[in-house]
Amino acid sequence: MLSWIADSLGGLWGPLRLLNSFFFLAGVGYGAVALAVWLLLPRLWGRLTTDRGRAFAVNADQSVGKPLGAGLVFVSLFSLAAVIFIPLQASALHVVPLILAAMAVGYLDDRRGGFTEYQLAVMDAVIALAASVVMLGFGDWVIWLPGWKGDLALSPWLAIPLASGLIWLSINATNCTDGVDGLSGSLSGTAILILGGLLYAVIGNETVASHLNIPFNPQGANWAIMAFLMVGAVSGYLWYNAPPSLVLMGDAGSRPLGFLIGMLVVATGNPLFLLLVASVILLNGATGLVKVAVTRFFKIPILTGVRFPLHDHCRKALGWSNAQVLVRFMLVHLGLSALLVVLVLKVR
């Protein structure tokens, strides 16, 4: 919307042309959403449902009675900001209804707790499939991989299932990471920030992309604005979720966050970025999904001495406090992400 104002009125008043700057839109959008969430969340969380505890989760009793479902607030404000700050012609805007759908599924589960694992898996798959179709259409998906000089064009029959699987995995891994004050928001917010930076400065910059022999995405800057808007929303939420938390995001927050991470990875054109920028999220959450699947469907006991999500193992078996889990997971997350991203960009 703001870019439309710049196009319509920029000739009348020069400073309005700033509204066509992706950097300006991303920076001001980040601050505006963070401030809006910071101001409105404590005024609205009294209307949210409250946490009832989770079976088998370590220290679950510490969250009982706290407002649950803050994702309903910060994802809604993010979606409103997306319409304001992202150019109206951007393809990134087409997925905003799907982000709201992921939020709605999560909030209903927070409120009712009535969905089974299989029902949630199917709903996640439907939303992930819809996002893949919206982003890729039915044309080839051009991807790039480290150590492979050329580009690879995947046909729709391969591209859409692969993209859908990435998004589905990201949704569920991020959801499983939620359980320690500040952890899911910090890890996912950092992953989104890194992806946004890559989409703006590298993949969405034709000169840099050409220098690094990476396929240029002309929509990269628009996706970057979306990423920074969500980082702002998460920042406003984390102010109140820092240990000891006053409010919890619930599935209404973790599912759309994971959904956005998956879509941003698809937008980069490199499926491996999910492993690079979300390695700790996958290690913490997705490994538990693998353990459950192998044990339940193939009757093969694996990792029997490890409790998942991994943050529960660290608290129960290693005696880490919530603050220690948060800081140590973040240190590993930042170190791995920075190292792996630099290596992938240079090894072409």
Secondary structure as UniProt FT lines:
FT   HELIX           2..9
FT   TURN            10..12
FT   HELIX           14..20
FT   HELIX           22..44
FT   HELIX           45..47
FT   STRAND          49..50
FT   TURN            55..56
FT   TURN            58..59
FT   HELIX           60..63
FT   TURN            64..65
FT   STRAND          67..68
FT   HELIX           71..85
FT   TURN            88..89
FT   HELIX           91..95
FT   HELIX           96..112
FT   HELIX           117..136
FT   TURN            137..138
FT   STRAND          141..143
FT   TURN            146..147
FT   STRAND          152..154
FT   HELIX           156..177
FT   TURN            181..182
FT   HELIX           183..198
FT   HELIX           199..203
FT   HELIX           206..211
FT   TURN            212..213
FT   TURN            218..219
FT   HELIX           220..241
FT   HELIX           251..268
FT   TURN            271..272
FT   HELIX           273..277
FT   HELIX           279..281
FT   HELIX           282..286
FT   HELIX           287..298
FT   TURN            304..305
FT   HELIX           310..316
FT   HELIX           322..346
//
